[in-house]
C-alpha cells in the first residue's frame, strides 16, 4: 500500500515529546499522523517532574490547568545526612518571574494521558502498534516504511518526519546520527507507599554515609518516587522477590539517612537501569528531525529529560508549521538545531554535575556535608545564591536565545531580545494588561506589539515621520502568521488594541511612543526597537526567508482590510 500526504507531518513516538509535537502542529492547522511501535500507552513513569518553563509552555498550549490539578506543587529541597537535617532550600524565583514558581510532581503516565486528551480535541490520536522500519527522503518529501501489528507493511509519503521515538530511536539510526558521549551509572527507581514522620512538602535528598537516595512526593498521600544511586540489583531484575528486597533495602537506607524509622511498602513499580550521557551532533537531516531522548540521553538527576524534549518539540512545531504553510523556508528550519544543540550540550554538562552531587558515593562526604551546610545556614546571601543557582538550572527559566539567528535588533528596551516574554507577563500586576498578554502568548502566531504615536508615553518623531507613521507601518505588516497589537490604543481602533489602561505593560517593556517588540510563537522576544518601520521589521524577520510583509499577496483578506481601514483613518487625520 502506498499513500502520500506531502503537506503533512509524520510524528514517530507517542510519548510526551511526540504528543507535544503533534498537538502544536495540529493547533497550527497541519495534518499530523502520530504512530508508536508500542501496543498501547506506557504503564510506568520515568519522568515525574514538570518544571516551571514547561508549565509556561503548557499554558501557551492550553493544557496547563489539568496538569496543575493532577500533581503536587513542590517548592522545597531538603537535605539529610547521617540522621541529621543539613538544610532546607526554599524555592526563590524572585529573579526569574513566572506564574508557576514551583515544580509539579506528576507521573509521566498522567502527563501523557492529558496530552493525548488534548490531541484528541484537535482530531489527532496515536496509532499504536505501528513501527517505523525505514525511511527515504528527497527535496520534496519523506517516504516512511511502516509495519503494523498485523504484519501489514505500508509505504507512507509525507512532507516531514519528526522522530520522538526514544533512546533507541529508529529515526536517529536511519539518519546515521551518532550519540556522542559516555556511559554512566546504574540507578534504581521505585514508586511506593512510605510511612515516616516528615511532611511531604519537599523533595528529600538523603545521604547514608556511603551513598545517596532521593524521595519525591506524589500528590497521592503517602506515595513517593524513590531513587537509589547505588542499587545492589542488576539492570533488568524484576519480580515480586526483587520488589520485596527493594522495599527492605529502601527502608533500611532511608531510616539510617533520616535518623528515624521509615517503612517502605512493596513498590508498585521498580526499574534498575544504566543511564548514559550522550547527544547527537545535529538534530535534523533534510526533512527529518529528532527530539527528546532520540536526540540526547542523560542522567535523571535533575529531571530534565522530558522537560527538555517538550521544549524541543514546541520549538520545532511552530517552525515546521510555518514551512508547511509556505511562510518560511529552510533557513527557519535550520534554526531548530542551531538553537537546541547548544541547549543539549549544556544540559549534558549540568546533569553530569547534578549526578555527581546526587550520588556523592564516598564516606568523606558524610563527614564534610554537615560542616559545609552549617556555613550555608549561617550565611543567608550564600543560601539564596545556591537556591537561585539550583532553581535556575532546573527550572528552564534562564534559558533564552540571545545568539539565535532569529534574535534580531535589541532596541535597548527593558526586556532583552532572546528572553522569555512570560517573565514580563508574570511581573505585571493583575489586571487587563497581564490578562491580555497571557492570552496573546497562547496565540499560535508571531506577535508584534507597538506603542502608538502620541500615546502620552514620550518619544519624538524622526526625520520624515509624523503622527500615525508607526500605526501605518504596523498595519502594513499584518499577515496570516503575524498578530499585530497596539498596546494601550483605544478600543475599536486598528490594528487590534491590547489593553493597557495604566501603562503597566508599556512601562515593563520600556516602550515609548512608536516603540515595538516582536515575539516569537514560542514566547521568546525576537527583536525590539524605538521606532517601528517596515524595513526594521523585515530585518528582524530575515531568518524566515523571503518574507514580504507589506505585499498584499502575503496577507489574508482580513489583513488587507485592516491595512485599508488604517490607511483611511490616517488620511482622515491628515
Secondary structure as GFF3:
##gff-version 3
##sequence-region A 1 574
A	DSSP	beta_strand	2	12	.	.	.	ID=ss1
A	DSSP	alpha_helix	16	27	.	.	.	ID=ss2
A	DSSP	beta_strand	32	36	.	.	.	ID=ss3
A	DSSP	beta_strand	49	50	.	.	.	ID=ss4
A	DSSP	alpha_helix	52	61	.	.	.	ID=ss5
A	DSSP	alpha_helix	64	70	.	.	.	ID=ss6
A	DSSP	beta_strand	72	74	.	.	.	ID=ss7
A	DSSP	beta_strand	76	81	.	.	.	ID=ss8
A	DSSP	beta_strand	84	90	.	.	.	ID=ss9
A	DSSP	beta_strand	103	105	.	.	.	ID=ss10
A	DSSP	alpha_helix	108	121	.	.	.	ID=ss11
A	DSSP	beta_strand	127	128	.	.	.	ID=ss12
A	DSSP	beta_strand	130	138	.	.	.	ID=ss13
A	DSSP	beta_strand	141	148	.	.	.	ID=ss14
A	DSSP	beta_strand	153	163	.	.	.	ID=ss15
A	DSSP	alpha_helix	170	175	.	.	.	ID=ss16
A	DSSP	beta_strand	180	195	.	.	.	ID=ss17
A	DSSP	beta_strand	203	207	.	.	.	ID=ss18
A	DSSP	beta_strand	212	217	.	.	.	ID=ss19
A	DSSP	beta_strand	223	228	.	.	.	ID=ss20
A	DSSP	alpha_helix	240	258	.	.	.	ID=ss21
A	DSSP	beta_strand	263	264	.	.	.	ID=ss22
A	DSSP	beta_strand	269	279	.	.	.	ID=ss23
A	DSSP	beta_strand	284	285	.	.	.	ID=ss24
A	DSSP	beta_strand	288	290	.	.	.	ID=ss25
A	DSSP	three_ten_helix	292	294	.	.	.	ID=ss26
A	DSSP	beta_strand	296	297	.	.	.	ID=ss27
A	DSSP	alpha_helix	305	324	.	.	.	ID=ss28
A	DSSP	alpha_helix	330	359	.	.	.	ID=ss29
A	DSSP	alpha_helix	363	378	.	.	.	ID=ss30
A	DSSP	alpha_helix	380	395	.	.	.	ID=ss31
A	DSSP	alpha_helix	421	427	.	.	.	ID=ss32
A	DSSP	alpha_helix	432	441	.	.	.	ID=ss33
A	DSSP	beta_strand	446	451	.	.	.	ID=ss34
A	DSSP	alpha_helix	469	476	.	.	.	ID=ss35
A	DSSP	beta_strand	482	487	.	.	.	ID=ss36
A	DSSP	beta_strand	497	498	.	.	.	ID=ss37
A	DSSP	alpha_helix	504	509	.	.	.	ID=ss38
A	DSSP	beta_strand	516	519	.	.	.	ID=ss39
A	DSSP	beta_strand	525	529	.	.	.	ID=ss40
A	DSSP	alpha_helix	534	540	.	.	.	ID=ss41
A	DSSP	three_ten_helix	542	544	.	.	.	ID=ss42
A	DSSP	three_ten_helix	552	554	.	.	.	ID=ss43
A	DSSP	alpha_helix	557	573	.	.	.	ID=ss44
###
